[in-house]
Amino acid sequence: MVKRKKIGVSTQRQVQALDITDKVAKVVSDSKISNGIVTIFTRHTTTGLFINERESGLIQDIETVLAQIVPARSGYLHDRVDDNAASHIQAILLATSITIPVEDGRLLLGTWQSIFLAERDGPRNRTVVVTVIGE
C-alpha cells in the first residue's frame, strides 16, 4: 500500500532549520501502514532535509558551517539572476529526500534523531511530500 500527503511548512527567516518530525509522524500514523518505509521529499531547490539531534547549539553550528563553506555573495554567476546562488549551493550539500523505516506504525528514529527542513532562502511557504509505503 502507498499513501502520500503534501505538508506545508512556513519558514520565518532566510536561514532556518525547522523540525518537521511531528508532521511526518502524523502522516505515518494517519496512513495506517504498520511496517514499511517513509520517504520525505522537498520540492524546492533552496531547501534541504537532514536528520540530527534537536539541540539549539548544534542547529546554529550547522547553519554557521553551511554559511562558512558556501558564503553569500562570493561572485557566483547565478547571483546575477536571483542573488541566491549560495542558497542553491548550500542546499545541494543537504539531501532532497530521506527515507526512514516504519515499524508498528511509527518512525524508527533513534532516541535523539529529528527530521529537519533546512531553509536557505526564506522566508517562504514550502511543500514537503511524505510518502509511506508498506503494509
Backbone hydrogen bonds, N-H to C=O, Kabsch-Sander energy under -0.5 kcal/mol:
donor,donor_aa,acceptor,acceptor_aa,energy
3,K,132,V,-2.6
5,K,130,V,-2.5
7,I,128,V,-3.2
9,V,126,R,-2.5
11,T,9,V,-0.6
11,T,124,R,-3.0
16,Q,119,E,-1.9
18,L,16,Q,-0.6
18,L,117,L,-2.9
20,I,18,L,-0.7
20,I,115,I,-2.7
21,T,115,I,-0.7
24,V,20,I,-2.3
25,A,21,T,-2.9
26,K,22,D,-2.0
27,V,23,K,-1.7
28,V,24,V,-2.3
29,S,25,A,-2.7
30,D,26,K,-3.0
31,S,27,V,-1.4
32,K,28,V,-0.6
32,K,29,S,-1.2
33,I,28,V,-0.7
34,S,32,K,-0.5
36,G,102,V,-2.2
37,I,133,I,-2.8
38,V,100,I,-2.5
39,T,131,T,-2.8
40,I,98,I,-2.8
41,F,129,V,-2.4
42,T,96,T,-2.7
43,R,127,T,-1.6
47,T,44,H,-1.0
48,G,118,A,-1.3
49,L,95,A,-2.6
50,F,116,F,-1.8
52,N,114,S,-1.8
54,R,112,W,-0.5
55,E,53,E,-1.4
59,I,55,E,-2.4
60,Q,56,S,-2.3
61,D,57,G,-2.2
62,I,58,L,-2.5
63,E,59,I,-2.2
64,T,60,Q,-2.6
65,V,61,D,-2.7
66,L,62,I,-2.3
67,A,63,E,-1.9
68,Q,64,T,-2.0
69,I,65,V,-2.7
70,V,66,L,-2.2
79,D,76,Y,-0.9
80,R,77,L,-1.6
81,V,78,H,-2.1
82,D,78,H,-1.8
83,D,78,H,-0.7
88,H,84,N,-1.7
89,I,85,A,-2.6
90,Q,86,A,-2.9
91,A,87,S,-1.9
92,I,88,H,-1.4
93,L,89,I,-0.6
93,L,90,Q,-1.1
94,L,91,A,-1.4
95,A,49,L,-1.7
98,I,40,I,-2.0
100,I,38,V,-2.6
102,V,36,G,-2.7
103,E,106,R,-2.5
105,G,34,S,-3.1
106,R,103,E,-1.5
108,L,101,P,-2.6
109,L,107,L,-1.1
113,Q,110,G,-1.3
114,S,52,N,-2.1
116,F,50,F,-2.9
117,L,18,L,-2.5
118,A,48,G,-3.4
118,A,116,F,-0.5
119,E,16,Q,-3.5
119,E,117,L,-0.8
120,R,46,T,-1.8
122,G,14,Q,-2.0
126,R,9,V,-3.6
126,R,124,R,-0.6
128,V,7,I,-2.6
129,V,41,F,-3.0
130,V,5,K,-3.1
130,V,128,V,-0.5
131,T,39,T,-2.7
131,T,129,V,-0.5
132,V,3,K,-3.3
133,I,37,I,-3.0
133,I,131,T,-0.5
134,G,1,M,-2.4
135,E,35,N,-2.4
